[in-house]
Amino acid sequence: MDLTRQWVRDWPVLRSAQELVCDGRNPHTDDPCIFGYHQGPHRDEAGTAWLDDGDLSRPDWLNG
């Protein structure tokens, strides 16, 4: 019987922030940000950059 194995745990798998989806969306077109999860300015595939002030800055027709 191996009693030492019951106390051994594997290390958690860490993921790069670039592997996580950014939740930023262009407030004018609703296109998603192409960067991985980050803080700071966002950019979509068309190259448009914007700063995200949260859902309050999005037009009502994009919220929901």
C-alpha positions as CSV (number, residue, x, y, z in Angstrom):
1,M,0.0,0.0,0.0
2,D,1.4,3.4,-1.1
3,L,0.5,6.0,1.5
4,T,2.6,8.8,0.0
5,R,0.6,9.0,-3.3
6,Q,-2.6,10.0,-1.5
7,W,-1.0,13.3,-0.5
8,V,0.5,14.1,-3.9
9,R,-1.4,16.5,-6.1
10,D,-0.6,17.4,-9.7
11,W,0.2,21.0,-10.5
12,P,-2.7,23.0,-12.0
13,V,-2.6,23.7,-15.7
14,L,-1.9,27.4,-16.4
15,R,-3.2,29.0,-19.5
16,S,-1.9,32.1,-21.3
17,A,-4.1,35.1,-21.3
18,Q,-3.9,35.1,-25.1
19,E,-5.8,31.7,-25.1
20,L,-8.7,33.3,-23.2
21,V,-11.4,35.2,-25.2
22,C,-11.6,39.0,-24.6
23,D,-15.1,40.1,-23.7
24,G,-14.6,43.5,-25.4
25,R,-16.9,44.4,-28.3
26,N,-16.7,47.4,-30.6
27,P,-19.5,49.7,-29.4
28,H,-20.4,50.8,-32.9
29,T,-20.3,47.5,-34.8
30,D,-20.5,44.9,-32.0
31,D,-17.4,43.1,-33.5
32,P,-15.3,41.3,-31.0
33,C,-11.8,42.2,-29.9
34,I,-9.1,40.1,-31.6
35,F,-6.7,40.2,-28.6
36,G,-6.8,37.6,-25.9
37,Y,-8.0,38.6,-22.5
38,H,-6.2,41.8,-21.5
39,Q,-6.6,45.3,-20.1
40,G,-6.4,48.4,-22.2
41,P,-7.4,49.3,-25.7
42,H,-9.2,46.8,-27.9
43,R,-9.0,46.2,-31.6
44,D,-11.2,44.3,-34.1
45,E,-10.4,42.5,-37.3
46,A,-10.9,45.7,-39.4
47,G,-8.2,47.4,-37.3
48,T,-10.6,49.7,-35.4
49,A,-9.3,50.5,-31.9
50,W,-11.5,51.5,-28.9
51,L,-11.4,51.9,-25.2
52,D,-14.0,50.0,-23.3
53,D,-16.0,51.8,-20.6
54,G,-18.1,48.8,-19.9
55,D,-21.7,47.9,-20.9
56,L,-22.9,51.4,-20.0
57,S,-21.0,52.9,-22.9
58,R,-22.6,50.6,-25.5
59,P,-25.7,51.7,-27.3
60,D,-28.9,50.2,-26.0
61,W,-29.5,48.2,-29.2
62,L,-26.2,46.3,-28.6
63,N,-27.0,45.6,-24.9
64,G,-29.0,42.5,-24.3
